[in-house]
Amino acid sequence: MNDILENEESAVLKFVQDVFNSYDKNRHILHTLFLEDGTFVVLGNYMVGHSSIQQAMLTMATTTHQLFSIDINSINMQLPERVSMYQVLCAGEVEFGSDPQIHGFTATLLVYFQMPNVLNVLSFDERCLWPKLS
């Protein structure tokens, strides 16, 4: 059982890194990593569903995230067999567009994992510190 959990957590870790990579470099496909009715909250803007997320990503300032911490927690709840849910807490720094100031951020993701390899974001909530505390 522990081997299965470790393998799932490794897959979730890689997936979360891919989510942030897409957020920074491939925004036009970020919405495809979410469930159809997934939520995305960033800078106080709340979006639900693929079309809302895609539209927001194409109009928001570019970002460059640097992840310092990723904490993955399995959520123990009644789910169908071969389906797991994870809460992922991330922290790091982010730059927005041409703004030279670096901001601290935290992000919380709910990740849906259907074995063997279907992963989707159910919820993404990013909060930034203005300005970054030294």
Disulfide bonds with the S-S distance in Angstrom:
none
